[in-house]
């Protein structure tokens, strides 16, 4: 595309089938402790 | 739902429900903003008037690209997650993480401490090894098939009960093979009691350590003082530097708190970087609105500017080959959290619980000591099931105020504790926090686009 560049992102809809294992880190155990932010958490499967 | 913004020279479009991130030119940016609510002919006419220098053929190209993305489910996607959010809420979850309050006491007397100098509105106390072991047993027996279990040694100041921390790790490790579990331990400390034993043990056993430092000496020492009123900066910084140096490539975060006194916290983050730390986190203070540390309406534009300054500086440093990490700007667009995690959030009160020195269970560390928020204890498990169900119902779709928000799949509806402290209701909205959160996500995504541009052609950021 000439005017629009689509950055590669996770297929959110598809993750409905592949996700939900719950093995990822609990967000408040990492560094914040005072505000929720799941966006910066990594998928445990993607880490492997 | 889409969100459009301009930052650091980039025109950015986010499509909430597909998660698409688009870097677009000026013409496409305006076409996208007009797309809903205008016919093709109207868009061409409006664009021709606003941008007489852009040929109609270019506008037509933009429209074709928009339509291609829309057809491909990457732009203007409808919300497909309403039912899934309910299913995610209804799913039985297991406990997988504990915030273990091994010490409700502290050797510092920080004026802004949300834990009331470690006491959490109660008496000073330390957790016995017997209770810590029982907490580990509770976690294992309530974790179902979850393999990865997390325990954060928290306080107060956990190093004031260090032997119990070490013995708890040994006990948990002894259960791993038998129960098919993998424990991940973390430590959150003010640094005062760090010594070689703490460093050696932590660097061997802890997957992450969170080290509290507020930045510039005068900022840190104004709040983080001992009971004689002396600042702790000079005592802890050399210890933190040794700790981090010996940690090698294992994870750590320097974690600061910014308040009304340092709404210009970019300088504090840079100070941490100047001290040689590269993994950095800086959080807005949590306190009552009438507290002198509370961030004000007047602070807001200053705070938002700090996030932009930080993003630009981080890009500069990355380009020059000496990057720093900011916790809230970590964003893995391709390997980030699945839709379930985005819908359900932090899991407080269900997957994640806090344990007090006496063995009481709370939904998270920020609710400890709050009347009416005790969930049960490590001996009898969760007995306040109505409270658990209220937390289980929290999701990106449970707050009316989130319905039209583009960021809800990044924040999952926000922090229940923030909502409670701001509104008295865990399903409330902490609007100030939302504004900061959205700014951080905008910055983080802009950085991803900028880094993508650098990778592609090595051009300027």
Boltz contact constraints between the chains, C-beta under 6 A:
constraints:
  - contact:
      token1: [A, 1]
      token2: [B, 65]
      max_distance: 6.0
  - contact:
      token1: [A, 3]
      token2: [B, 25]
      max_distance: 6.0
  - contact:
      token1: [A, 3]
      token2: [B, 28]
      max_distance: 6.0
  - contact:
      token1: [A, 3]
      token2: [B, 62]
      max_distance: 6.0
  - contact:
      token1: [A, 3]
      token2: [B, 65]
      max_distance: 6.0
  - contact:
      token1: [A, 4]
      token2: [B, 22]
      max_distance: 6.0
  - contact:
      token1: [A, 4]
      token2: [B, 24]
      max_distance: 6.0
  - contact:
      token1: [A, 4]
      token2: [B, 28]
      max_distance: 6.0
  - contact:
      token1: [A, 4]
      token2: [B, 65]
      max_distance: 6.0
  - contact:
      token1: [A, 5]
      token2: [B, 23]
      max_distance: 6.0
  - contact:
      token1: [A, 6]
      token2: [B, 22]
      max_distance: 6.0
  - contact:
      token1: [A, 7]
      token2: [B, 21]
      max_distance: 6.0
  - contact:
      token1: [A, 7]
      token2: [B, 452]
      max_distance: 6.0
  - contact:
      token1: [A, 8]
      token2: [B, 334]
      max_distance: 6.0
  - contact:
      token1: [A, 9]
      token2: [B, 19]
      max_distance: 6.0
  - contact:
      token1: [A, 9]
      token2: [B, 21]
      max_distance: 6.0
  - contact:
      token1: [A, 9]
      token2: [B, 333]
      max_distance: 6.0
  - contact:
      token1: [A, 10]
      token2: [B, 334]
      max_distance: 6.0
  - contact:
      token1: [A, 10]
      token2: [B, 336]
      max_distance: 6.0
  - contact:
      token1: [A, 12]
      token2: [B, 19]
      max_distance: 6.0
  - contact:
      token1: [A, 12]
      token2: [B, 339]
      max_distance: 6.0
  - contact:
      token1: [A, 15]
      token2: [B, 338]
      max_distance: 6.0
  - contact:
      token1: [A, 15]
      token2: [B, 339]
      max_distance: 6.0
  - contact:
      token1: [A, 16]
      token2: [B, 339]
      max_distance: 6.0
  - contact:
      token1: [A, 19]
      token2: [B, 338]
      max_distance: 6.0
  - contact:
      token1: [A, 19]
      token2: [B, 339]
      max_distance: 6.0
  - contact:
      token1: [A, 19]
      token2: [B, 340]
      max_distance: 6.0
  - contact:
      token1: [A, 20]
      token2: [B, 340]
      max_distance: 6.0
  - contact:
      token1: [A, 22]
      token2: [B, 146]
      max_distance: 6.0
  - contact:
      token1: [A, 23]
      token2: [B, 148]
      max_distance: 6.0
  - contact:
      token1: [A, 26]
      token2: [B, 97]
      max_distance: 6.0
  - contact:
      token1: [A, 26]
      token2: [B, 150]
      max_distance: 6.0
  - contact:
      token1: [A, 26]
      token2: [B, 347]
      max_distance: 6.0
  - contact:
      token1: [A, 26]
      token2: [B, 352]
      max_distance: 6.0
  - contact:
      token1: [A, 27]
      token2: [B, 346]
      max_distance: 6.0
  - contact:
      token1: [A, 28]
      token2: [B, 346]
      max_distance: 6.0
  - contact:
      token1: [A, 29]
      token2: [B, 97]
      max_distance: 6.0
  - contact:
      token1: [A, 29]
      token2: [B, 150]
      max_distance: 6.0
  - contact:
      token1: [A, 29]
      token2: [B, 152]
      max_distance: 6.0
  - contact:
      token1: [A, 29]
      token2: [B, 186]
      max_distance: 6.0
  - contact:
      token1: [A, 31]
      token2: [B, 210]
      max_distance: 6.0
  - contact:
      token1: [A, 31]
      token2: [B, 253]
      max_distance: 6.0
  - contact:
      token1: [A, 31]
      token2: [B, 255]
      max_distance: 6.0
  - contact:
      token1: [A, 31]
      token2: [B, 281]
      max_distance: 6.0
  - contact:
      token1: [A, 31]
      token2: [B, 327]
      max_distance: 6.0
  - contact:
      token1: [A, 32]
      token2: [B, 283]
      max_distance: 6.0
  - contact:
      token1: [A, 34]
      token2: [B, 283]
      max_distance: 6.0
  - contact:
      token1: [A, 34]
      token2: [B, 286]
      max_distance: 6.0
  - contact:
      token1: [A, 35]
      token2: [B, 415]
      max_distance: 6.0
  - contact:
      token1: [A, 36]
      token2: [B, 345]
      max_distance: 6.0
  - contact:
      token1: [A, 36]
      token2: [B, 346]
      max_distance: 6.0
  - contact:
      token1: [A, 36]
      token2: [B, 411]
      max_distance: 6.0
  - contact:
      token1: [A, 36]
      token2: [B, 414]
      max_distance: 6.0
  - contact:
      token1: [A, 36]
      token2: [B, 415]
      max_distance: 6.0
  - contact:
      token1: [A, 38]
      token2: [B, 337]
      max_distance: 6.0
  - contact:
      token1: [A, 38]
      token2: [B, 341]
      max_distance: 6.0
  - contact:
      token1: [A, 38]
      token2: [B, 342]
      max_distance: 6.0
  - contact:
      token1: [A, 38]
      token2: [B, 345]
      max_distance: 6.0
  - contact:
      token1: [A, 38]
      token2: [B, 412]
      max_distance: 6.0
  - contact:
      token1: [A, 39]
      token2: [B, 410]
      max_distance: 6.0
  - contact:
      token1: [A, 40]
      token2: [B, 330]
      max_distance: 6.0
  - contact:
      token1: [A, 40]
      token2: [B, 331]
      max_distance: 6.0
  - contact:
      token1: [A, 41]
      token2: [B, 337]
      max_distance: 6.0
  - contact:
      token1: [A, 42]
      token2: [B, 332]
      max_distance: 6.0
  - contact:
      token1: [A, 43]
      token2: [B, 335]
      max_distance: 6.0
  - contact:
      token1: [A, 43]
      token2: [B, 337]
      max_distance: 6.0
  - contact:
      token1: [A, 46]
      token2: [B, 335]
      max_distance: 6.0
